[in-house]
């Protein structure tokens, strides 16, 4: 599986810890991590994955690799700015949102539009105008988030 970790470039210590643990969990289970390839949540998720021997893909917003974190193994330079968020969402089989701001919100929306499952650790609370809650699985930690991603992706393939 390819699992995206999405979240802010500016992030709290707790968000970065959750991202690092999520990267570790992704790699330990033999999955590939994709993210925006920059700092904050993205860097810590990549660091965790690489330290556990996993692979990382960074979908970069700029015209070159500047700003890329040192733990991205396979950089993809898009020159697309925030429009690259749709590539992240569509590349992943499932996504884990950790904290985040409006860029993260756009990735969550693109994931829902693409029918991809999204697990959340301390991220957005979303509801449709009808009041119906959006299908974002609330998770307490990395293990729960990756368990959800694996189950939901398997169910979607059936």
C-alpha positions as CSV (number, residue, x, y, z in Angstrom):
1,X,0.0,0.0,0.0
2,X,0.9,3.6,-0.4
3,X,-0.2,5.7,2.6
4,X,-0.1,9.5,2.6
5,X,0.6,11.4,5.8
6,X,-0.8,14.9,5.5
7,X,-0.4,17.8,7.9
8,X,1.1,21.2,8.4
9,X,4.5,22.4,7.6
10,X,4.2,24.4,10.8
11,X,3.3,21.9,13.4
12,X,3.3,21.3,17.2
13,X,5.5,18.9,19.0
14,X,2.6,16.5,19.6
15,X,1.7,16.6,15.9
16,X,5.3,15.9,14.9
17,X,5.5,13.0,17.4
18,X,2.3,11.5,16.0
19,X,3.8,11.9,12.4
20,X,7.0,10.3,13.4
21,X,5.2,7.3,14.9
22,X,2.9,7.1,11.9
23,X,5.9,7.0,9.6
24,X,7.5,4.2,11.7
25,X,4.2,2.2,11.6
26,X,3.8,2.6,7.8
27,X,7.4,1.3,7.2
28,X,7.2,-1.5,9.8
29,X,4.2,-2.9,8.0
30,X,5.9,-2.8,4.6
31,X,3.9,0.2,3.2
32,X,5.3,3.2,1.2
33,X,4.8,6.7,2.6
34,X,3.8,9.6,0.3
35,X,3.6,13.2,1.5
36,X,4.2,16.8,0.5
37,X,7.9,16.4,1.1
38,X,8.5,19.5,3.2
39,X,8.9,20.3,6.9
40,X,6.8,19.8,10.0
41,X,4.5,16.8,9.9
42,X,5.8,15.7,6.5
43,X,9.4,15.7,7.7
44,X,8.7,13.8,10.8
45,X,6.6,11.1,9.0
46,X,9.5,10.7,6.5
47,X,12.0,10.5,9.2
48,X,10.1,7.7,11.0
49,X,9.6,5.8,7.8
50,X,13.2,6.0,6.8
51,X,14.5,5.1,10.2
52,X,12.4,1.9,10.0
53,X,13.8,1.1,6.6
54,X,10.8,2.2,4.6
55,X,10.4,4.2,1.4
56,X,9.3,7.8,1.1
57,X,7.9,9.8,-1.8
58,X,7.7,13.6,-1.6
59,X,5.3,15.4,-4.0
60,X,6.9,18.9,-3.9
61,X,5.0,22.1,-4.6
62,X,7.8,24.1,-6.2
63,X,9.9,24.2,-9.3
64,X,12.9,22.5,-7.7
65,X,13.9,20.5,-4.6
66,X,14.4,23.5,-2.4
67,X,12.6,23.1,0.9
68,X,12.5,19.4,0.6
69,X,13.2,17.5,3.8
70,X,16.3,15.3,4.0
71,X,14.2,12.1,4.5
72,X,12.5,12.2,1.1
73,X,13.8,9.3,-0.9
74,X,11.9,9.9,-4.1
75,X,11.2,13.5,-4.8
76,X,8.6,14.5,-7.5
77,X,8.9,18.2,-8.4
78,X,5.6,19.5,-9.7
79,X,5.7,23.3,-9.9
80,X,2.0,23.2,-8.9
81,X,1.9,24.8,-5.5
82,X,-1.1,23.6,-3.5
83,X,-2.6,22.0,-6.6
84,X,-0.1,19.2,-6.0
85,X,-2.4,18.2,-3.1
86,X,-4.7,16.4,-5.5
87,X,-1.7,14.3,-6.7
88,X,-0.9,13.2,-3.1
89,X,-4.6,12.3,-2.4
90,X,-4.9,10.3,-5.7
91,X,-1.6,8.6,-5.3
92,X,-2.3,7.2,-1.9
93,X,-4.5,4.2,-1.2
94,X,-5.4,5.8,2.2
95,X,-4.4,8.9,4.1
96,X,-3.6,9.9,7.6
97,X,-4.3,13.5,8.5
98,X,-2.3,14.9,11.5
99,X,-3.2,18.4,12.7
100,X,-3.0,20.7,9.7
101,X,-4.5,23.7,8.3
102,X,-6.2,24.6,4.9
103,X,-3.8,22.7,2.8
104,X,-4.5,19.6,4.8
105,X,-8.2,20.3,4.5
106,X,-7.9,20.4,0.7
107,X,-6.1,17.0,0.8
108,X,-8.8,15.5,2.9
109,X,-11.4,16.8,0.5
110,X,-9.5,15.5,-2.6
111,X,-9.3,12.1,-0.8
112,X,-13.0,12.0,-0.2
113,X,-13.7,13.0,-3.8
114,X,-11.4,10.1,-4.9
115,X,-13.1,7.6,-2.6
116,X,-10.0,7.2,-0.4
117,X,-10.2,6.4,3.3
118,X,-8.9,9.1,5.7
119,X,-7.8,8.5,9.3
120,X,-7.3,11.5,11.5
121,X,-5.1,12.1,14.5
122,X,-5.9,15.5,16.1
123,X,-7.1,17.0,12.8
124,X,-10.2,18.6,11.4
125,X,-13.8,17.9,12.5
126,X,-16.0,17.9,9.4
127,X,-19.7,17.7,8.7
128,X,-21.8,18.1,5.6
129,X,-24.3,21.0,5.6
130,X,-27.0,18.5,6.5
131,X,-25.1,17.8,9.8
132,X,-24.0,14.4,8.7
133,X,-20.4,13.8,9.8
134,X,-17.8,13.3,7.1
135,X,-16.2,9.8,6.9
136,X,-13.0,10.8,8.7
137,X,-12.0,8.0,11.1
138,X,-11.0,9.5,14.5
139,X,-7.9,7.7,15.7
140,X,-5.9,8.1,18.9
141,X,-2.5,7.0,17.6
142,X,-0.5,5.7,14.7
143,X,-1.3,2.1,15.2
144,X,-5.1,2.8,15.1
145,X,-4.7,5.0,12.1
146,X,-2.7,2.4,10.1
147,X,-5.1,-0.4,11.2
148,X,-8.0,1.7,9.8
149,X,-6.2,2.5,6.6
150,X,-5.4,-1.2,6.0
151,X,-9.0,-2.3,6.8
152,X,-10.7,0.4,4.8
153,X,-8.4,-0.1,1.7
154,X,-9.0,-3.8,1.7
155,X,-12.8,-3.3,1.9
156,X,-12.6,-0.8,-1.0
157,X,-10.8,-3.4,-3.1
158,X,-13.4,-6.1,-2.5
